[in-house]
Amino acid sequence: MNTRLMRSIILPLGLISTLFLGMLPFSFAPAKAQTNNALAARFSKYSPTKAPFLAPGSRGQAVRDVQAALQRLGFYNGAVDGIYGSRTATAVATFQRSHRIVGDGRVGALTWQALRSSIAPRRRSF
């Protein structure tokens, strides 16, 4: 096939497809921001003074929220199942030590406060 003909067809198609894709209402960044905001919204109900004390053996939504936060922060890679087991305790202890909290693996008031501040949405300054 003629090279000149191929260029005359491919270039406009490439420009058209680029323009079309640029107009689509999707973006990868808002999905992550939305997930962070949802997690931060769930954490807003856990004030450090009213949040439940969590230790190995605890179960429930609060444990799932802690696991999800630790997973988002890169400390936990297990299942978000709401069961406070040894993996969750190890992740909590590692998180605590990284925030200069005594790494006992239990989630008390100081750990709740550190988790809340770590997952709070960051404000951008332009």
CNS distance restraints for C-alpha pairs under 8 A (distance, minus, plus):
assign (resid   1 and name CA) (resid   5 and name CA) 7.64 0.50 0.50
assign (resid   1 and name CA) (resid   6 and name CA) 7.41 0.50 0.50
assign (resid   2 and name CA) (resid   6 and name CA) 6.37 0.50 0.50
assign (resid   3 and name CA) (resid   7 and name CA) 6.22 0.50 0.50
assign (resid   4 and name CA) (resid   8 and name CA) 6.23 0.50 0.50
assign (resid   5 and name CA) (resid   9 and name CA) 6.38 0.50 0.50
assign (resid   6 and name CA) (resid  10 and name CA) 5.94 0.50 0.50
assign (resid   7 and name CA) (resid  11 and name CA) 5.80 0.50 0.50
assign (resid   8 and name CA) (resid  12 and name CA) 6.94 0.50 0.50
assign (resid   9 and name CA) (resid  13 and name CA) 6.46 0.50 0.50
assign (resid  10 and name CA) (resid  14 and name CA) 6.05 0.50 0.50
assign (resid  11 and name CA) (resid  15 and name CA) 6.30 0.50 0.50
assign (resid  12 and name CA) (resid  16 and name CA) 6.06 0.50 0.50
assign (resid  13 and name CA) (resid  17 and name CA) 6.06 0.50 0.50
assign (resid  14 and name CA) (resid  18 and name CA) 6.08 0.50 0.50
assign (resid  15 and name CA) (resid  19 and name CA) 6.16 0.50 0.50
assign (resid  16 and name CA) (resid  20 and name CA) 6.08 0.50 0.50
assign (resid  17 and name CA) (resid  21 and name CA) 6.04 0.50 0.50
assign (resid  18 and name CA) (resid  22 and name CA) 6.12 0.50 0.50
assign (resid  19 and name CA) (resid  23 and name CA) 6.44 0.50 0.50
assign (resid  20 and name CA) (resid  24 and name CA) 6.73 0.50 0.50
assign (resid  27 and name CA) (resid  31 and name CA) 7.44 0.50 0.50
assign (resid  28 and name CA) (resid  32 and name CA) 7.17 0.50 0.50
assign (resid  29 and name CA) (resid  33 and name CA) 6.36 0.50 0.50
assign (resid  30 and name CA) (resid  34 and name CA) 5.80 0.50 0.50
assign (resid  31 and name CA) (resid  35 and name CA) 6.27 0.50 0.50
assign (resid  32 and name CA) (resid  36 and name CA) 6.20 0.50 0.50
assign (resid  33 and name CA) (resid  37 and name CA) 6.07 0.50 0.50
assign (resid  34 and name CA) (resid  38 and name CA) 6.11 0.50 0.50
assign (resid  35 and name CA) (resid  39 and name CA) 6.20 0.50 0.50
assign (resid  36 and name CA) (resid  40 and name CA) 6.04 0.50 0.50
assign (resid  36 and name CA) (resid 119 and name CA) 6.99 0.50 0.50
assign (resid  36 and name CA) (resid 120 and name CA) 7.82 0.50 0.50
assign (resid  36 and name CA) (resid 121 and name CA) 6.77 0.50 0.50
assign (resid  37 and name CA) (resid  41 and name CA) 5.98 0.50 0.50
assign (resid  37 and name CA) (resid 120 and name CA) 7.68 0.50 0.50
assign (resid  37 and name CA) (resid 121 and name CA) 6.31 0.50 0.50
assign (resid  38 and name CA) (resid  42 and name CA) 6.28 0.50 0.50
assign (resid  39 and name CA) (resid  43 and name CA) 6.23 0.50 0.50
assign (resid  39 and name CA) (resid  65 and name CA) 7.55 0.50 0.50
assign (resid  39 and name CA) (resid  68 and name CA) 7.80 0.50 0.50
assign (resid  39 and name CA) (resid  69 and name CA) 7.14 0.50 0.50
assign (resid  39 and name CA) (resid 119 and name CA) 7.49 0.50 0.50
assign (resid  40 and name CA) (resid  44 and name CA) 6.18 0.50 0.50
assign (resid  40 and name CA) (resid 116 and name CA) 7.18 0.50 0.50
assign (resid  40 and name CA) (resid 119 and name CA) 5.94 0.50 0.50
assign (resid  40 and name CA) (resid 120 and name CA) 5.57 0.50 0.50
assign (resid  40 and name CA) (resid 121 and name CA) 7.00 0.50 0.50
assign (resid  41 and name CA) (resid  45 and name CA) 7.51 0.50 0.50
assign (resid  42 and name CA) (resid  46 and name CA) 7.91 0.50 0.50
assign (resid  42 and name CA) (resid  65 and name CA) 7.45 0.50 0.50
assign (resid  43 and name CA) (resid  65 and name CA) 7.33 0.50 0.50
assign (resid  43 and name CA) (resid 116 and name CA) 6.27 0.50 0.50
assign (resid  44 and name CA) (resid 116 and name CA) 7.39 0.50 0.50
assign (resid  45 and name CA) (resid  51 and name CA) 7.98 0.50 0.50
assign (resid  46 and name CA) (resid  50 and name CA) 6.40 0.50 0.50
assign (resid  46 and name CA) (resid  51 and name CA) 4.70 0.50 0.50
assign (resid  46 and name CA) (resid  52 and name CA) 7.89 0.50 0.50
assign (resid  46 and name CA) (resid 112 and name CA) 7.33 0.50 0.50
assign (resid  47 and name CA) (resid  51 and name CA) 5.52 0.50 0.50
assign (resid  47 and name CA) (resid 112 and name CA) 7.50 0.50 0.50
assign (resid  47 and name CA) (resid 113 and name CA) 7.51 0.50 0.50
assign (resid  48 and name CA) (resid 108 and name CA) 7.68 0.50 0.50
assign (resid  48 and name CA) (resid 109 and name CA) 4.56 0.50 0.50
assign (resid  48 and name CA) (resid 110 and name CA) 6.94 0.50 0.50
assign (resid  48 and name CA) (resid 112 and name CA) 5.56 0.50 0.50
assign (resid  48 and name CA) (resid 113 and name CA) 5.58 0.50 0.50
assign (resid  49 and name CA) (resid 109 and name CA) 6.24 0.50 0.50
assign (resid  51 and name CA) (resid 108 and name CA) 7.82 0.50 0.50
assign (resid  51 and name CA) (resid 109 and name CA) 7.12 0.50 0.50
assign (resid  51 and name CA) (resid 112 and name CA) 7.28 0.50 0.50
assign (resid  52 and name CA) (resid  62 and name CA) 7.54 0.50 0.50
assign (resid  52 and name CA) (resid 108 and name CA) 7.46 0.50 0.50
assign (resid  53 and name CA) (resid 106 and name CA) 7.50 0.50 0.50
assign (resid  53 and name CA) (resid 107 and name CA) 5.74 0.50 0.50
assign (resid  53 and name CA) (resid 108 and name CA) 5.14 0.50 0.50
assign (resid  53 and name CA) (resid 109 and name CA) 7.64 0.50 0.50
assign (resid  54 and name CA) (resid  58 and name CA) 5.87 0.50 0.50
assign (resid  54 and name CA) (resid  63 and name CA) 7.29 0.50 0.50
assign (resid  54 and name CA) (resid  84 and name CA) 7.79 0.50 0.50
assign (resid  54 and name CA) (resid 106 and name CA) 5.72 0.50 0.50
assign (resid  54 and name CA) (resid 107 and name CA) 4.91 0.50 0.50
assign (resid  54 and name CA) (resid 108 and name CA) 6.78 0.50 0.50
assign (resid  55 and name CA) (resid  84 and name CA) 6.70 0.50 0.50
assign (resid  55 and name CA) (resid  89 and name CA) 7.39 0.50 0.50
assign (resid  55 and name CA) (resid 105 and name CA) 7.15 0.50 0.50
assign (resid  55 and name CA) (resid 106 and name CA) 4.69 0.50 0.50
assign (resid  55 and name CA) (resid 107 and name CA) 6.46 0.50 0.50
assign (resid  56 and name CA) (resid  84 and name CA) 4.96 0.50 0.50
assign (resid  56 and name CA) (resid  85 and name CA) 5.36 0.50 0.50
assign (resid  56 and name CA) (resid  86 and name CA) 6.90 0.50 0.50
assign (resid  56 and name CA) (resid  88 and name CA) 8.00 0.50 0.50
assign (resid  56 and name CA) (resid  89 and name CA) 6.53 0.50 0.50
assign (resid  56 and name CA) (resid 106 and name CA) 7.37 0.50 0.50
assign (resid  57 and name CA) (resid  83 and name CA) 6.97 0.50 0.50
assign (resid  57 and name CA) (resid  84 and name CA) 5.44 0.50 0.50
assign (resid  57 and name CA) (resid  85 and name CA) 6.41 0.50 0.50
assign (resid  58 and name CA) (resid  63 and name CA) 7.13 0.50 0.50
assign (resid  58 and name CA) (resid  83 and name CA) 6.34 0.50 0.50
assign (resid  58 and name CA) (resid  84 and name CA) 5.26 0.50 0.50
assign (resid  59 and name CA) (resid  63 and name CA) 5.98 0.50 0.50
assign (resid  59 and name CA) (resid  82 and name CA) 5.29 0.50 0.50
assign (resid  59 and name CA) (resid  83 and name CA) 4.76 0.50 0.50
assign (resid  59 and name CA) (resid  84 and name CA) 6.06 0.50 0.50
assign (resid  60 and name CA) (resid  64 and name CA) 6.51 0.50 0.50
assign (resid  60 and name CA) (resid  82 and name CA) 4.99 0.50 0.50
assign (resid  60 and name CA) (resid  83 and name CA) 6.93 0.50 0.50
assign (resid  61 and name CA) (resid  65 and name CA) 6.14 0.50 0.50
assign (resid  61 and name CA) (resid  82 and name CA) 6.09 0.50 0.50
assign (resid  62 and name CA) (resid  66 and name CA) 6.25 0.50 0.50
assign (resid  62 and name CA) (resid  82 and name CA) 7.43 0.50 0.50
assign (resid  63 and name CA) (resid  67 and name CA) 6.09 0.50 0.50
assign (resid  63 and name CA) (resid  82 and name CA) 4.82 0.50 0.50
assign (resid  63 and name CA) (resid  83 and name CA) 6.51 0.50 0.50
assign (resid  63 and name CA) (resid  84 and name CA) 6.31 0.50 0.50
assign (resid  64 and name CA) (resid  68 and name CA) 6.05 0.50 0.50
assign (resid  64 and name CA) (resid  80 and name CA) 5.56 0.50 0.50
assign (resid  64 and name CA) (resid  81 and name CA) 6.01 0.50 0.50
assign (resid  64 and name CA) (resid  82 and name CA) 4.24 0.50 0.50
assign (resid  64 and name CA) (resid  83 and name CA) 7.48 0.50 0.50
assign (resid  65 and name CA) (resid  69 and name CA) 6.12 0.50 0.50
assign (resid  65 and name CA) (resid  82 and name CA) 7.95 0.50 0.50
assign (resid  66 and name CA) (resid  70 and name CA) 6.08 0.50 0.50
assign (resid  66 and name CA) (resid 115 and name CA) 7.95 0.50 0.50
assign (resid  67 and name CA) (resid  71 and name CA) 5.98 0.50 0.50
assign (resid  67 and name CA) (resid  76 and name CA) 6.78 0.50 0.50
assign (resid  67 and name CA) (resid  80 and name CA) 5.63 0.50 0.50
assign (resid  67 and name CA) (resid  82 and name CA) 7.53 0.50 0.50
assign (resid  67 and name CA) (resid  88 and name CA) 6.77 0.50 0.50
assign (resid  68 and name CA) (resid  72 and name CA) 6.08 0.50 0.50
assign (resid  68 and name CA) (resid  80 and name CA) 6.19 0.50 0.50
assign (resid  69 and name CA) (resid  73 and name CA) 6.17 0.50 0.50
assign (resid  69 and name CA) (resid 115 and name CA) 7.22 0.50 0.50
assign (resid  69 and name CA) (resid 119 and name CA) 6.94 0.50 0.50
assign (resid  70 and name CA) (resid  74 and name CA) 6.11 0.50 0.50
assign (resid  70 and name CA) (resid  75 and name CA) 5.10 0.50 0.50
assign (resid  70 and name CA) (resid  76 and name CA) 5.24 0.50 0.50
assign (resid  70 and name CA) (resid  91 and name CA) 7.06 0.50 0.50
assign (resid  70 and name CA) (resid  92 and name CA) 7.50 0.50 0.50
assign (resid  70 and name CA) (resid  95 and name CA) 7.69 0.50 0.50
assign (resid  71 and name CA) (resid  75 and name CA) 5.70 0.50 0.50
assign (resid  71 and name CA) (resid  76 and name CA) 4.46 0.50 0.50
assign (resid  71 and name CA) (resid  77 and name CA) 5.88 0.50 0.50
assign (resid  71 and name CA) (resid  78 and name CA) 7.93 0.50 0.50
assign (resid  72 and name CA) (resid  76 and name CA) 7.98 0.50 0.50
assign (resid  73 and name CA) (resid 118 and name CA) 7.91 0.50 0.50
assign (resid  73 and name CA) (resid 119 and name CA) 7.73 0.50 0.50
assign (resid  75 and name CA) (resid  91 and name CA) 5.32 0.50 0.50
assign (resid  75 and name CA) (resid  92 and name CA) 7.68 0.50 0.50
assign (resid  75 and name CA) (resid  94 and name CA) 7.07 0.50 0.50
assign (resid  75 and name CA) (resid  95 and name CA) 6.52 0.50 0.50
assign (resid  76 and name CA) (resid  87 and name CA) 7.48 0.50 0.50
assign (resid  76 and name CA) (resid  88 and name CA) 6.90 0.50 0.50
assign (resid  76 and name CA) (resid  91 and name CA) 5.35 0.50 0.50
assign (resid  78 and name CA) (resid  87 and name CA) 6.96 0.50 0.50
assign (resid  78 and name CA) (resid  88 and name CA) 7.82 0.50 0.50
assign (resid  84 and name CA) (resid  88 and name CA) 5.64 0.50 0.50
assign (resid  84 and name CA) (resid  89 and name CA) 6.89 0.50 0.50
assign (resid  85 and name CA) (resid  89 and name CA) 6.24 0.50 0.50
assign (resid  86 and name CA) (resid  90 and name CA) 6.07 0.50 0.50
assign (resid  87 and name CA) (resid  91 and name CA) 6.17 0.50 0.50
assign (resid  88 and name CA) (resid  92 and name CA) 6.07 0.50 0.50
assign (resid  88 and name CA) (resid 105 and name CA) 7.93 0.50 0.50
assign (resid  89 and name CA) (resid  93 and name CA) 6.11 0.50 0.50
assign (resid  89 and name CA) (resid 105 and name CA) 4.53 0.50 0.50
assign (resid  89 and name CA) (resid 106 and name CA) 6.63 0.50 0.50
assign (resid  90 and name CA) (resid  94 and name CA) 6.17 0.50 0.50
assign (resid  90 and name CA) (resid 105 and name CA) 6.12 0.50 0.50
assign (resid  91 and name CA) (resid  95 and name CA) 6.12 0.50 0.50
assign (resid  91 and name CA) (resid 105 and name CA) 7.48 0.50 0.50
assign (resid  92 and name CA) (resid  96 and name CA) 6.02 0.50 0.50
assign (resid  92 and name CA) (resid 103 and name CA) 7.50 0.50 0.50
assign (resid  92 and name CA) (resid 105 and name CA) 4.99 0.50 0.50
assign (resid  92 and name CA) (resid 106 and name CA) 6.82 0.50 0.50
assign (resid  92 and name CA) (resid 107 and name CA) 7.25 0.50 0.50
assign (resid  93 and name CA) (resid  97 and name CA) 6.19 0.50 0.50
assign (resid  93 and name CA) (resid 102 and name CA) 7.84 0.50 0.50
assign (resid  93 and name CA) (resid 103 and name CA) 4.29 0.50 0.50
assign (resid  93 and name CA) (resid 104 and name CA) 5.64 0.50 0.50
assign (resid  93 and name CA) (resid 105 and name CA) 4.15 0.50 0.50
assign (resid  93 and name CA) (resid 106 and name CA) 7.38 0.50 0.50
assign (resid  94 and name CA) (resid  98 and name CA) 6.24 0.50 0.50
assign (resid  94 and name CA) (resid 103 and name CA) 6.67 0.50 0.50
assign (resid  94 and name CA) (resid 105 and name CA) 7.89 0.50 0.50
assign (resid  95 and name CA) (resid  99 and name CA) 6.43 0.50 0.50
assign (resid  95 and name CA) (resid 103 and name CA) 7.78 0.50 0.50
assign (resid  96 and name CA) (resid 100 and name CA) 6.17 0.50 0.50
assign (resid  96 and name CA) (resid 101 and name CA) 4.78 0.50 0.50
assign (resid  96 and name CA) (resid 102 and name CA) 6.27 0.50 0.50
assign (resid  96 and name CA) (resid 103 and name CA) 5.06 0.50 0.50
assign (resid  96 and name CA) (resid 104 and name CA) 7.89 0.50 0.50
assign (resid  96 and name CA) (resid 105 and name CA) 7.63 0.50 0.50
assign (resid  96 and name CA) (resid 111 and name CA) 6.68 0.50 0.50
assign (resid  97 and name CA) (resid 101 and name CA) 5.42 0.50 0.50
assign (resid  97 and name CA) (resid 102 and name CA) 6.30 0.50 0.50
assign (resid  97 and name CA) (resid 103 and name CA) 5.22 0.50 0.50
assign (resid  99 and name CA) (resid 114 and name CA) 7.27 0.50 0.50
assign (resid 101 and name CA) (resid 110 and name CA) 7.48 0.50 0.50
assign (resid 101 and name CA) (resid 111 and name CA) 7.47 0.50 0.50
assign (resid 107 and name CA) (resid 111 and name CA) 5.39 0.50 0.50
assign (resid 107 and name CA) (resid 112 and name CA) 6.48 0.50 0.50
assign (resid 108 and name CA) (resid 112 and name CA) 6.15 0.50 0.50
assign (resid 109 and name CA) (resid 113 and name CA) 6.21 0.50 0.50
assign (resid 110 and name CA) (resid 114 and name CA) 6.21 0.50 0.50
assign (resid 111 and name CA) (resid 115 and name CA) 6.04 0.50 0.50
assign (resid 112 and name CA) (resid 116 and name CA) 6.08 0.50 0.50
assign (resid 113 and name CA) (resid 117 and name CA) 6.24 0.50 0.50
assign (resid 114 and name CA) (resid 118 and name CA) 6.05 0.50 0.50
assign (resid 115 and name CA) (resid 119 and name CA) 6.30 0.50 0.50
assign (resid 116 and name CA) (resid 120 and name CA) 6.04 0.50 0.50
